[in-house]
């Protein structure tokens, strides 16, 4: 995991843990949304929180391709680099 991802991953994990009321220690970058029992509404809510936290805009069509915590981290990295953040 790159330095940038290392800084993003804990934030994403904490957001998911708070949203699902589970321990952050039980979530890894490899955790899938199915394993975390996140449905489409959970993913939408997570996307709003991620957008606010990282000051980015996640395209609606991108949500369908997100399957793991690592997918979200990679997406945030990509959007930050595109925005020059």
PyMOL Python script that loads the backbone (N, CA, C, O; Angstrom):
from pymol import cmd

cmd.read_pdbstr("""\
ATOM      1  N   UNK A   1       0.849  -1.174   0.000  1.00  0.00           N
ATOM      2  CA  UNK A   1       0.000   0.000   0.000  1.00  0.00           C
ATOM      3  C   UNK A   1       0.893   1.236   0.000  1.00  0.00           C
ATOM      4  O   UNK A   1       1.849   1.306   0.773  1.00  0.00           O
ATOM      5  N   UNK A   2       0.596   2.204  -0.852  1.00  0.00           N
ATOM      6  CA  UNK A   2       1.399   3.414  -0.925  1.00  0.00           C
ATOM      7  C   UNK A   2       1.190   4.275   0.316  1.00  0.00           C
ATOM      8  O   UNK A   2       0.273   4.038   1.102  1.00  0.00           O
ATOM      9  N   UNK A   3       2.059   5.286   0.483  1.00  0.00           N
ATOM     10  CA  UNK A   3       1.923   6.194   1.621  1.00  0.00           C
ATOM     11  C   UNK A   3       0.563   6.874   1.613  1.00  0.00           C
ATOM     12  O   UNK A   3      -0.069   7.038   2.656  1.00  0.00           O
ATOM     13  N   UNK A   4       0.125   7.266   0.430  1.00  0.00           N
ATOM     14  CA  UNK A   4      -1.174   7.929   0.312  1.00  0.00           C
ATOM     15  C   UNK A   4      -2.295   6.986   0.744  1.00  0.00           C
ATOM     16  O   UNK A   4      -3.184   7.372   1.503  1.00  0.00           O
ATOM     17  N   UNK A   5      -2.246   5.757   0.257  1.00  0.00           N
ATOM     18  CA  UNK A   5      -3.265   4.774   0.622  1.00  0.00           C
ATOM     19  C   UNK A   5      -3.216   4.466   2.109  1.00  0.00           C
ATOM     20  O   UNK A   5      -4.248   4.237   2.740  1.00  0.00           O
ATOM     21  N   UNK A   6      -2.001   4.463   2.667  1.00  0.00           N
ATOM     22  CA  UNK A   6      -1.856   4.186   4.096  1.00  0.00           C
ATOM     23  C   UNK A   6      -2.551   5.246   4.938  1.00  0.00           C
ATOM     24  O   UNK A   6      -3.011   4.957   6.043  1.00  0.00           O
ATOM     25  N   UNK A   7      -2.630   6.466   4.428  1.00  0.00           N
ATOM     26  CA  UNK A   7      -3.324   7.526   5.153  1.00  0.00           C
ATOM     27  C   UNK A   7      -4.818   7.521   4.926  1.00  0.00           C
ATOM     28  O   UNK A   7      -5.580   7.945   5.795  1.00  0.00           O
ATOM     29  N   UNK A   8      -5.248   7.046   3.769  1.00  0.00           N
ATOM     30  CA  UNK A   8      -6.665   7.029   3.414  1.00  0.00           C
ATOM     31  C   UNK A   8      -7.380   5.826   4.037  1.00  0.00           C
ATOM     32  O   UNK A   8      -8.494   5.958   4.544  1.00  0.00           O
ATOM     33  N   UNK A   9      -6.744   4.665   3.999  1.00  0.00           N
ATOM     34  CA  UNK A   9      -7.389   3.426   4.445  1.00  0.00           C
ATOM     35  C   UNK A   9      -7.947   3.505   5.873  1.00  0.00           C
ATOM     36  O   UNK A   9      -9.090   3.106   6.093  1.00  0.00           O
ATOM     37  N   UNK A  10      -7.181   4.003   6.843  1.00  0.00           N
ATOM     38  CA  UNK A  10      -7.739   4.058   8.203  1.00  0.00           C
ATOM     39  C   UNK A  10      -8.986   4.941   8.309  1.00  0.00           C
ATOM     40  O   UNK A  10      -9.893   4.656   9.092  1.00  0.00           O
ATOM     41  N   UNK A  11      -9.022   6.005   7.522  1.00  0.00           N
ATOM     42  CA  UNK A  11     -10.189   6.888   7.542  1.00  0.00           C
ATOM     43  C   UNK A  11     -11.404   6.157   6.987  1.00  0.00           C
ATOM     44  O   UNK A  11     -12.489   6.211   7.567  1.00  0.00           O
ATOM     45  N   UNK A  12     -11.216   5.472   5.855  1.00  0.00           N
ATOM     46  CA  UNK A  12     -12.314   4.712   5.246  1.00  0.00           C
ATOM     47  C   UNK A  12     -12.790   3.629   6.209  1.00  0.00           C
ATOM     48  O   UNK A  12     -13.992   3.439   6.397  1.00  0.00           O
ATOM     49  N   UNK A  13     -11.847   2.928   6.811  1.00  0.00           N
ATOM     50  CA  UNK A  13     -12.194   1.865   7.757  1.00  0.00           C
ATOM     51  C   UNK A  13     -12.979   2.427   8.935  1.00  0.00           C
ATOM     52  O   UNK A  13     -13.969   1.831   9.361  1.00  0.00           O
ATOM     53  N   UNK A  14     -12.546   3.569   9.464  1.00  0.00           N
ATOM     54  CA  UNK A  14     -13.267   4.187  10.585  1.00  0.00           C
ATOM     55  C   UNK A  14     -14.673   4.614  10.185  1.00  0.00           C
ATOM     56  O   UNK A  14     -15.612   4.464  10.967  1.00  0.00           O
ATOM     57  N   UNK A  15     -14.826   5.145   8.973  1.00  0.00           N
ATOM     58  CA  UNK A  15     -16.150   5.542   8.502  1.00  0.00           C
ATOM     59  C   UNK A  15     -17.084   4.334   8.403  1.00  0.00           C
ATOM     60  O   UNK A  15     -18.244   4.401   8.810  1.00  0.00           O
ATOM     61  N   UNK A  16     -16.569   3.236   7.861  1.00  0.00           N
ATOM     62  CA  UNK A  16     -17.378   2.017   7.732  1.00  0.00           C
ATOM     63  C   UNK A  16     -17.716   1.453   9.105  1.00  0.00           C
ATOM     64  O   UNK A  16     -18.853   1.050   9.352  1.00  0.00           O
ATOM     65  N   UNK A  17     -16.731   1.425   9.997  1.00  0.00           N
ATOM     66  CA  UNK A  17     -16.954   0.895  11.346  1.00  0.00           C
ATOM     67  C   UNK A  17     -18.049   1.681  12.060  1.00  0.00           C
ATOM     68  O   UNK A  17     -18.923   1.097  12.701  1.00  0.00           O
ATOM     69  N   UNK A  18     -17.997   3.000  11.948  1.00  0.00           N
ATOM     70  CA  UNK A  18     -19.013   3.834  12.595  1.00  0.00           C
ATOM     71  C   UNK A  18     -20.383   3.614  11.962  1.00  0.00           C
ATOM     72  O   UNK A  18     -21.394   3.533  12.659  1.00  0.00           O
ATOM     73  N   UNK A  19     -20.403   3.520  10.643  1.00  0.00           N
ATOM     74  CA  UNK A  19     -21.664   3.350   9.923  1.00  0.00           C
ATOM     75  C   UNK A  19     -22.324   2.012  10.245  1.00  0.00           C
ATOM     76  O   UNK A  19     -23.542   1.940  10.411  1.00  0.00           O
ATOM     77  N   UNK A  20     -21.523   0.956  10.332  1.00  0.00           N
ATOM     78  CA  UNK A  20     -22.064  -0.393  10.545  1.00  0.00           C
ATOM     79  C   UNK A  20     -22.022  -0.829  12.008  1.00  0.00           C
ATOM     80  O   UNK A  20     -22.450  -1.936  12.337  1.00  0.00           O
ATOM     81  N   UNK A  21     -21.511   0.032  12.887  1.00  0.00           N
ATOM     82  CA  UNK A  21     -21.398  -0.284  14.325  1.00  0.00           C
ATOM     83  C   UNK A  21     -20.624  -1.582  14.552  1.00  0.00           C
ATOM     84  O   UNK A  21     -21.066  -2.478  15.270  1.00  0.00           O
ATOM     85  N   UNK A  22     -19.452  -1.650  13.912  1.00  0.00           N
ATOM     86  CA  UNK A  22     -18.562  -2.797  14.100  1.00  0.00           C
ATOM     87  C   UNK A  22     -17.171  -2.275  14.454  1.00  0.00           C
ATOM     88  O   UNK A  22     -16.869  -1.100  14.246  1.00  0.00           O
ATOM     89  N   UNK A  23     -16.340  -3.145  14.981  1.00  0.00           N
ATOM     90  CA  UNK A  23     -14.992  -2.751  15.366  1.00  0.00           C
ATOM     91  C   UNK A  23     -14.131  -2.486  14.128  1.00  0.00           C
ATOM     92  O   UNK A  23     -14.113  -3.278  13.185  1.00  0.00           O
ATOM     93  N   UNK A  24     -13.425  -1.366  14.152  1.00  0.00           N
ATOM     94  CA  UNK A  24     -12.542  -1.036  13.033  1.00  0.00           C
ATOM     95  C   UNK A  24     -11.474  -2.111  12.848  1.00  0.00           C
ATOM     96  O   UNK A  24     -11.045  -2.380  11.725  1.00  0.00           O
ATOM     97  N   UNK A  25     -11.047  -2.722  13.947  1.00  0.00           N
ATOM     98  CA  UNK A  25     -10.005  -3.755  13.873  1.00  0.00           C
ATOM     99  C   UNK A  25     -10.455  -4.977  13.077  1.00  0.00           C
ATOM    100  O   UNK A  25      -9.625  -5.769  12.632  1.00  0.00           O
ATOM    101  N   UNK A  26     -11.763  -5.132  12.897  1.00  0.00           N
ATOM    102  CA  UNK A  26     -12.268  -6.286  12.151  1.00  0.00           C
ATOM    103  C   UNK A  26     -12.354  -6.013  10.656  1.00  0.00           C
ATOM    104  O   UNK A  26     -12.749  -6.890   9.887  1.00  0.00           O
ATOM    105  N   UNK A  27     -11.986  -4.800  10.236  1.00  0.00           N
ATOM    106  CA  UNK A  27     -12.065  -4.400   8.832  1.00  0.00           C
ATOM    107  C   UNK A  27     -10.652  -4.245   8.280  1.00  0.00           C
ATOM    108  O   UNK A  27      -9.799  -3.611   8.901  1.00  0.00           O
ATOM    109  N   UNK A  28     -10.414  -4.825   7.117  1.00  0.00           N
ATOM    110  CA  UNK A  28      -9.123  -4.691   6.438  1.00  0.00           C
ATOM    111  C   UNK A  28      -9.367  -4.136   5.036  1.00  0.00           C
ATOM    112  O   UNK A  28     -10.508  -4.112   4.576  1.00  0.00           O
ATOM    113  N   UNK A  29      -8.321  -3.693   4.355  1.00  0.00           N
ATOM    114  CA  UNK A  29      -8.507  -3.250   2.969  1.00  0.00           C
ATOM    115  C   UNK A  29      -9.099  -4.342   2.071  1.00  0.00           C
ATOM    116  O   UNK A  29      -9.765  -4.035   1.082  1.00  0.00           O
ATOM    117  N   UNK A  30      -8.865  -5.593   2.405  1.00  0.00           N
ATOM    118  CA  UNK A  30      -9.392  -6.698   1.597  1.00  0.00           C
ATOM    119  C   UNK A  30     -10.843  -7.031   1.925  1.00  0.00           C
ATOM    120  O   UNK A  30     -11.465  -7.827   1.221  1.00  0.00           O
ATOM    121  N   UNK A  31     -11.388  -6.439   2.976  1.00  0.00           N
ATOM    122  CA  UNK A  31     -12.782  -6.721   3.349  1.00  0.00           C
ATOM    123  C   UNK A  31     -13.718  -6.308   2.218  1.00  0.00           C
ATOM    124  O   UNK A  31     -13.603  -5.218   1.658  1.00  0.00           O
ATOM    125  N   UNK A  32     -14.645  -7.205   1.899  1.00  0.00           N
ATOM    126  CA  UNK A  32     -15.625  -6.888   0.860  1.00  0.00           C
ATOM    127  C   UNK A  32     -16.865  -6.277   1.497  1.00  0.00           C
ATOM    128  O   UNK A  32     -17.125  -6.452   2.688  1.00  0.00           O
ATOM    129  N   UNK A  33     -17.617  -5.562   0.687  1.00  0.00           N
ATOM    130  CA  UNK A  33     -18.856  -4.987   1.187  1.00  0.00           C
ATOM    131  C   UNK A  33     -19.851  -6.079   1.543  1.00  0.00           C
ATOM    132  O   UNK A  33     -20.665  -5.902   2.449  1.00  0.00           O
ATOM    133  N   UNK A  34     -19.796  -7.202   0.843  1.00  0.00           N
ATOM    134  CA  UNK A  34     -20.661  -8.336   1.198  1.00  0.00           C
ATOM    135  C   UNK A  34     -20.319  -8.845   2.590  1.00  0.00           C
ATOM    136  O   UNK A  34     -21.211  -9.088   3.402  1.00  0.00           O
ATOM    137  N   UNK A  35     -19.028  -9.008   2.867  1.00  0.00           N
ATOM    138  CA  UNK A  35     -18.598  -9.464   4.195  1.00  0.00           C
ATOM    139  C   UNK A  35     -19.025  -8.492   5.287  1.00  0.00           C
ATOM    140  O   UNK A  35     -19.364  -8.899   6.399  1.00  0.00           O
ATOM    141  N   UNK A  36     -19.005  -7.208   4.958  1.00  0.00           N
ATOM    142  CA  UNK A  36     -19.363  -6.175   5.930  1.00  0.00           C
ATOM    143  C   UNK A  36     -20.869  -5.917   5.967  1.00  0.00           C
ATOM    144  O   UNK A  36     -21.344  -5.054   6.706  1.00  0.00           O
ATOM    145  N   UNK A  37     -21.605  -6.668   5.168  1.00  0.00           N
ATOM    146  CA  UNK A  37     -23.061  -6.565   5.075  1.00  0.00           C
ATOM    147  C   UNK A  37     -23.509  -5.149   4.719  1.00  0.00           C
ATOM    148  O   UNK A  37     -24.445  -4.598   5.299  1.00  0.00           O
ATOM    149  N   UNK A  38     -22.802  -4.587   3.742  1.00  0.00           N
ATOM    150  CA  UNK A  38     -23.145  -3.256   3.257  1.00  0.00           C
ATOM    151  C   UNK A  38     -23.993  -3.375   1.998  1.00  0.00           C
ATOM    152  O   UNK A  38     -23.568  -3.955   0.998  1.00  0.00           O
ATOM    153  N   UNK A  39     -25.190  -2.820   2.061  1.00  0.00           N
ATOM    154  CA  UNK A  39     -26.072  -2.845   0.897  1.00  0.00           C
ATOM    155  C   UNK A  39     -25.880  -1.559   0.091  1.00  0.00           C
ATOM    156  O   UNK A  39     -25.016  -0.744   0.415  1.00  0.00           O
ATOM    157  N   UNK A  40     -26.675  -1.383  -0.942  1.00  0.00           N
ATOM    158  CA  UNK A  40     -26.494  -0.230  -1.827  1.00  0.00           C
ATOM    159  C   UNK A  40     -26.718   1.088  -1.086  1.00  0.00           C
ATOM    160  O   UNK A  40     -26.031   2.069  -1.372  1.00  0.00           O
ATOM    161  N   UNK A  41     -27.642   1.135  -0.162  1.00  0.00           N
ATOM    162  CA  UNK A  41     -27.864   2.356   0.610  1.00  0.00           C
ATOM    163  C   UNK A  41     -26.659   2.665   1.500  1.00  0.00           C
ATOM    164  O   UNK A  41     -26.264   3.823   1.638  1.00  0.00           O
ATOM    165  N   UNK A  42     -26.080   1.629   2.099  1.00  0.00           N
ATOM    166  CA  UNK A  42     -24.859   1.824   2.894  1.00  0.00           C
ATOM    167  C   UNK A  42     -23.742   2.398   2.031  1.00  0.00           C
ATOM    168  O   UNK A  42     -23.009   3.284   2.469  1.00  0.00           O
ATOM    169  N   UNK A  43     -23.611   1.893   0.804  1.00  0.00           N
ATOM    170  CA  UNK A  43     -22.557   2.383  -0.089  1.00  0.00           C
ATOM    171  C   UNK A  43     -22.799   3.839  -0.467  1.00  0.00           C
ATOM    172  O   UNK A  43     -21.853   4.620  -0.564  1.00  0.00           O
ATOM    173  N   UNK A  44     -24.044   4.204  -0.677  1.00  0.00           N
ATOM    174  CA  UNK A  44     -24.366   5.596  -1.002  1.00  0.00           C
ATOM    175  C   UNK A  44     -24.019   6.497   0.182  1.00  0.00           C
ATOM    176  O   UNK A  44     -23.402   7.549   0.011  1.00  0.00           O
ATOM    177  N   UNK A  45     -24.417   6.079   1.376  1.00  0.00           N
ATOM    178  CA  UNK A  45     -24.110   6.871   2.574  1.00  0.00           C
ATOM    179  C   UNK A  45     -22.599   6.991   2.775  1.00  0.00           C
ATOM    180  O   UNK A  45     -22.098   8.061   3.121  1.00  0.00           O
ATOM    181  N   UNK A  46     -21.879   5.896   2.557  1.00  0.00           N
ATOM    182  CA  UNK A  46     -20.420   5.932   2.672  1.00  0.00           C
ATOM    183  C   UNK A  46     -19.834   6.908   1.652  1.00  0.00           C
ATOM    184  O   UNK A  46     -18.915   7.666   1.964  1.00  0.00           O
ATOM    185  N   UNK A  47     -20.368   6.883   0.438  1.00  0.00           N
ATOM    186  CA  UNK A  47     -19.836   7.775  -0.596  1.00  0.00           C
ATOM    187  C   UNK A  47     -20.013   9.237  -0.194  1.00  0.00           C
ATOM    188  O   UNK A  47     -19.123  10.052  -0.437  1.00  0.00           O
ATOM    189  N   UNK A  48     -21.156   9.583   0.422  1.00  0.00           N
ATOM    190  CA  UNK A  48     -21.368  10.959   0.878  1.00  0.00           C
ATOM    191  C   UNK A  48     -20.337  11.336   1.940  1.00  0.00           C
ATOM    192  O   UNK A  48     -19.775  12.431   1.907  1.00  0.00           O
ATOM    193  N   UNK A  49     -20.095  10.431   2.872  1.00  0.00           N
ATOM    194  CA  UNK A  49     -19.132  10.695   3.939  1.00  0.00           C
ATOM    195  C   UNK A  49     -17.714  10.837   3.374  1.00  0.00           C
ATOM    196  O   UNK A  49     -16.957  11.714   3.789  1.00  0.00           O
ATOM    197  N   UNK A  50     -17.367   9.967   2.427  1.00  0.00           N
ATOM    198  CA  UNK A  50     -16.035  10.016   1.814  1.00  0.00           C
ATOM    199  C   UNK A  50     -15.870  11.313   1.025  1.00  0.00           C
ATOM    200  O   UNK A  50     -14.823  11.956   1.098  1.00  0.00           O
ATOM    201  N   UNK A  51     -16.901  11.698   0.271  1.00  0.00           N
ATOM    202  CA  UNK A  51     -16.839  12.946  -0.486  1.00  0.00           C
ATOM    203  C   UNK A  51     -16.594  14.138   0.444  1.00  0.00           C
ATOM    204  O   UNK A  51     -15.763  15.000   0.158  1.00  0.00           O
ATOM    205  N   UNK A  52     -17.317  14.173   1.542  1.00  0.00           N
ATOM    206  CA  UNK A  52     -17.173  15.283   2.486  1.00  0.00           C
ATOM    207  C   UNK A  52     -15.795  15.268   3.152  1.00  0.00           C
ATOM    208  O   UNK A  52     -15.145  16.307   3.269  1.00  0.00           O
ATOM    209  N   UNK A  53     -15.364  14.106   3.578  1.00  0.00           N
ATOM    210  CA  UNK A  53     -14.092  13.987   4.309  1.00  0.00           C
ATOM    211  C   UNK A  53     -12.889  14.333   3.438  1.00  0.00           C
ATOM    212  O   UNK A  53     -11.949  14.981   3.899  1.00  0.00           O
ATOM    213  N   UNK A  54     -12.920  13.898   2.174  1.00  0.00           N
ATOM    214  CA  UNK A  54     -11.768  14.081   1.286  1.00  0.00           C
ATOM    215  C   UNK A  54     -11.950  15.190   0.262  1.00  0.00           C
ATOM    216  O   UNK A  54     -11.077  15.414  -0.577  1.00  0.00           O
ATOM    217  N   UNK A  55     -13.095  15.893   0.326  1.00  0.00           N
ATOM    218  CA  UNK A  55     -13.367  17.004  -0.579  1.00  0.00           C
ATOM    219  C   UNK A  55     -13.232  16.578  -2.046  1.00  0.00           C
ATOM    220  O   UNK A  55     -12.536  17.210  -2.840  1.00  0.00           O
ATOM    221  N   UNK A  56     -13.920  15.490  -2.369  1.00  0.00           N
ATOM    222  CA  UNK A  56     -13.931  14.966  -3.736  1.00  0.00           C
ATOM    223  C   UNK A  56     -15.381  14.702  -4.134  1.00  0.00           C
ATOM    224  O   UNK A  56     -16.284  14.752  -3.299  1.00  0.00           O
ATOM    225  N   UNK A  57     -15.588  14.423  -5.407  1.00  0.00           N
ATOM    226  CA  UNK A  57     -16.915  14.051  -5.889  1.00  0.00           C
ATOM    227  C   UNK A  57     -16.822  12.687  -6.563  1.00  0.00           C
ATOM    228  O   UNK A  57     -16.106  12.511  -7.549  1.00  0.00           O
ATOM    229  N   UNK A  58     -17.556  11.731  -6.016  1.00  0.00           N
ATOM    230  CA  UNK A  58     -17.549  10.368  -6.549  1.00  0.00           C
ATOM    231  C   UNK A  58     -18.675  10.249  -7.573  1.00  0.00           C
ATOM    232  O   UNK A  58     -19.837  10.473  -7.233  1.00  0.00           O
ATOM    233  N   UNK A  59     -18.358   9.905  -8.805  1.00  0.00           N
ATOM    234  CA  UNK A  59     -19.409   9.730  -9.810  1.00  0.00           C
ATOM    235  C   UNK A  59     -20.379   8.624  -9.395  1.00  0.00           C
ATOM    236  O   UNK A  59     -19.963   7.585  -8.881  1.00  0.00           O
ATOM    237  N   UNK A  60     -21.665   8.853  -9.621  1.00  0.00           N
ATOM    238  CA  UNK A  60     -22.676   7.871  -9.222  1.00  0.00           C
ATOM    239  C   UNK A  60     -22.418   6.495  -9.820  1.00  0.00           C
ATOM    240  O   UNK A  60     -22.619   5.478  -9.155  1.00  0.00           O
ATOM    241  N   UNK A  61     -21.974   6.460 -11.071  1.00  0.00           N
ATOM    242  CA  UNK A  61     -21.751   5.172 -11.730  1.00  0.00           C
ATOM    243  C   UNK A  61     -20.553   4.423 -11.154  1.00  0.00           C
ATOM    244  O   UNK A  61     -20.411   3.222 -11.387  1.00  0.00           O
ATOM    245  N   UNK A  62     -19.689   5.110 -10.409  1.00  0.00           N
ATOM    246  CA  UNK A  62     -18.510   4.457  -9.825  1.00  0.00           C
ATOM    247  C   UNK A  62     -18.885   3.564  -8.647  1.00  0.00           C
ATOM    248  O   UNK A  62     -18.158   2.623  -8.330  1.00  0.00           O
ATOM    249  N   UNK A  63     -20.002   3.847  -8.003  1.00  0.00           N
ATOM    250  CA  UNK A  63     -20.393   3.076  -6.815  1.00  0.00           C
ATOM    251  C   UNK A  63     -20.586   1.597  -7.122  1.00  0.00           C
ATOM    252  O   UNK A  63     -20.261   0.742  -6.299  1.00  0.00           O
ATOM    253  N   UNK A  64     -21.109   1.297  -8.292  1.00  0.00           N
ATOM    254  CA  UNK A  64     -21.363  -0.101  -8.654  1.00  0.00           C
ATOM    255  C   UNK A  64     -20.090  -0.924  -8.765  1.00  0.00           C
ATOM    256  O   UNK A  64     -20.124  -2.141  -8.583  1.00  0.00           O
ATOM    257  N   UNK A  65     -18.967  -0.277  -9.060  1.00  0.00           N
ATOM    258  CA  UNK A  65     -17.719  -1.019  -9.242  1.00  0.00           C
ATOM    259  C   UNK A  65     -16.963  -1.236  -7.933  1.00  0.00           C
ATOM    260  O   UNK A  65     -15.973  -1.967  -7.908  1.00  0.00           O
ATOM    261  N   UNK A  66     -17.413  -0.619  -6.859  1.00  0.00           N
ATOM    262  CA  UNK A  66     -16.729  -0.753  -5.576  1.00  0.00           C
ATOM    263  C   UNK A  66     -17.156  -2.034  -4.880  1.00  0.00           C
ATOM    264  O   UNK A  66     -18.338  -2.237  -4.600  1.00  0.00           O
ATOM    265  N   UNK A  67     -16.185  -2.895  -4.605  1.00  0.00           N
ATOM    266  CA  UNK A  67     -16.478  -4.189  -3.965  1.00  0.00           C
ATOM    267  C   UNK A  67     -15.763  -4.367  -2.637  1.00  0.00           C
ATOM    268  O   UNK A  67     -16.221  -5.117  -1.775  1.00  0.00           O
ATOM    269  N   UNK A  68     -14.624  -3.667  -2.469  1.00  0.00           N
ATOM    270  CA  UNK A  68     -13.811  -3.836  -1.256  1.00  0.00           C
ATOM    271  C   UNK A  68     -13.412  -2.472  -0.696  1.00  0.00           C
ATOM    272  O   UNK A  68     -13.554  -1.439  -1.351  1.00  0.00           O
ATOM    273  N   UNK A  69     -12.914  -2.505   0.521  1.00  0.00           N
ATOM    274  CA  UNK A  69     -12.375  -1.290   1.133  1.00  0.00           C
ATOM    275  C   UNK A  69     -11.234  -0.756   0.272  1.00  0.00           C
ATOM    276  O   UNK A  69     -11.126   0.453   0.066  1.00  0.00           O
ATOM    277  N   UNK A  70     -10.388  -1.643  -0.229  1.00  0.00           N
ATOM    278  CA  UNK A  70      -9.265  -1.233  -1.080  1.00  0.00           C
ATOM    279  C   UNK A  70      -9.754  -0.534  -2.350  1.00  0.00           C
ATOM    280  O   UNK A  70      -9.088   0.377  -2.843  1.00  0.00           O
ATOM    281  N   UNK A  71     -10.900  -0.944  -2.885  1.00  0.00           N
ATOM    282  CA  UNK A  71     -11.471  -0.274  -4.054  1.00  0.00           C
ATOM    283  C   UNK A  71     -11.795   1.183  -3.738  1.00  0.00           C
ATOM    284  O   UNK A  71     -11.554   2.074  -4.552  1.00  0.00           O
ATOM    285  N   UNK A  72     -12.340   1.413  -2.551  1.00  0.00           N
ATOM    286  CA  UNK A  72     -12.678   2.783  -2.146  1.00  0.00           C
ATOM    287  C   UNK A  72     -11.400   3.604  -1.984  1.00  0.00           C
ATOM    288  O   UNK A  72     -11.330   4.745  -2.440  1.00  0.00           O
ATOM    289  N   UNK A  73     -10.395   3.024  -1.336  1.00  0.00           N
ATOM    290  CA  UNK A  73      -9.117   3.716  -1.138  1.00  0.00           C
ATOM    291  C   UNK A  73      -8.512   4.087  -2.492  1.00  0.00           C
ATOM    292  O   UNK A  73      -8.075   5.222  -2.685  1.00  0.00           O
ATOM    293  N   UNK A  74      -8.483   3.143  -3.424  1.00  0.00           N
ATOM    294  CA  UNK A  74      -7.921   3.401  -4.751  1.00  0.00           C
ATOM    295  C   UNK A  74      -8.718   4.485  -5.482  1.00  0.00           C
ATOM    296  O   UNK A  74      -8.144   5.335  -6.163  1.00  0.00           O
ATOM    297  N   UNK A  75     -10.029   4.446  -5.336  1.00  0.00           N
ATOM    298  CA  UNK A  75     -10.873   5.457  -5.970  1.00  0.00           C
ATOM    299  C   UNK A  75     -10.620   6.846  -5.411  1.00  0.00           C
ATOM    300  O   UNK A  75     -10.566   7.821  -6.160  1.00  0.00           O
ATOM    301  N   UNK A  76     -10.465   6.939  -4.093  1.00  0.00           N
ATOM    302  CA  UNK A  76     -10.173   8.231  -3.465  1.00  0.00           C
ATOM    303  C   UNK A  76      -8.826   8.745  -3.958  1.00  0.00           C
ATOM    304  O   UNK A  76      -8.693   9.923  -4.292  1.00  0.00           O
ATOM    305  N   UNK A  77      -7.826   7.867  -4.006  1.00  0.00           N
ATOM    306  CA  UNK A  77      -6.506   8.270  -4.497  1.00  0.00           C
ATOM    307  C   UNK A  77      -6.599   8.817  -5.920  1.00  0.00           C
ATOM    308  O   UNK A  77      -6.039   9.868  -6.231  1.00  0.00           O
ATOM    309  N   UNK A  78      -7.318   8.087  -6.782  1.00  0.00           N
ATOM    310  CA  UNK A  78      -7.444   8.493  -8.177  1.00  0.00           C
ATOM    311  C   UNK A  78      -8.146   9.850  -8.288  1.00  0.00           C
ATOM    312  O   UNK A  78      -7.698  10.724  -9.030  1.00  0.00           O
ATOM    313  N   UNK A  79      -9.240  10.020  -7.553  1.00  0.00           N
ATOM    314  CA  UNK A  79      -9.982  11.270  -7.622  1.00  0.00           C
ATOM    315  C   UNK A  79      -9.181  12.434  -7.050  1.00  0.00           C
ATOM    316  O   UNK A  79      -9.266  13.554  -7.554  1.00  0.00           O
ATOM    317  N   UNK A  80      -8.409  12.178  -6.006  1.00  0.00           N
ATOM    318  CA  UNK A  80      -7.556  13.232  -5.454  1.00  0.00           C
ATOM    319  C   UNK A  80      -6.480  13.646  -6.451  1.00  0.00           C
ATOM    320  O   UNK A  80      -6.201  14.834  -6.614  1.00  0.00           O
ATOM    321  N   UNK A  81      -5.873  12.652  -7.123  1.00  0.00           N
ATOM    322  CA  UNK A  81      -4.811  12.989  -8.087  1.00  0.00           C
ATOM    323  C   UNK A  81      -5.400  13.730  -9.286  1.00  0.00           C
ATOM    324  O   UNK A  81      -4.758  14.629  -9.831  1.00  0.00           O
ATOM    325  N   UNK A  82      -6.609  13.367  -9.703  1.00  0.00           N
ATOM    326  CA  UNK A  82      -7.251  14.054 -10.827  1.00  0.00           C
ATOM    327  C   UNK A  82      -7.606  15.497 -10.456  1.00  0.00           C
ATOM    328  O   UNK A  82      -7.564  16.397 -11.296  1.00  0.00           O
ATOM    329  N   UNK A  83      -7.959  15.699  -9.173  1.00  0.00           N
ATOM    330  CA  UNK A  83      -8.349  17.037  -8.728  1.00  0.00           C
ATOM    331  C   UNK A  83      -7.145  17.865  -8.282  1.00  0.00           C
ATOM    332  O   UNK A  83      -7.256  19.066  -8.036  1.00  0.00           O
ATOM    333  N   UNK A  84      -5.990  17.196  -8.183  1.00  0.00           N
ATOM    334  CA  UNK A  84      -4.789  17.908  -7.753  1.00  0.00           C
ATOM    335  C   UNK A  84      -4.740  18.170  -6.267  1.00  0.00           C
ATOM    336  O   UNK A  84      -4.037  19.072  -5.811  1.00  0.00           O
ATOM    337  N   UNK A  85      -5.503  17.367  -5.491  1.00  0.00           N
ATOM    338  CA  UNK A  85      -5.526  17.537  -4.022  1.00  0.00           C
ATOM    339  C   UNK A  85      -4.318  16.908  -3.386  1.00  0.00           C
ATOM    340  O   UNK A  85      -4.170  16.952  -2.165  1.00  0.00           O
TER     341      UNK A  85
END
""", "prot")
cmd.dss("prot")
cmd.show_as("cartoon", "prot")
cmd.util.cbc("prot")
cmd.orient("prot")
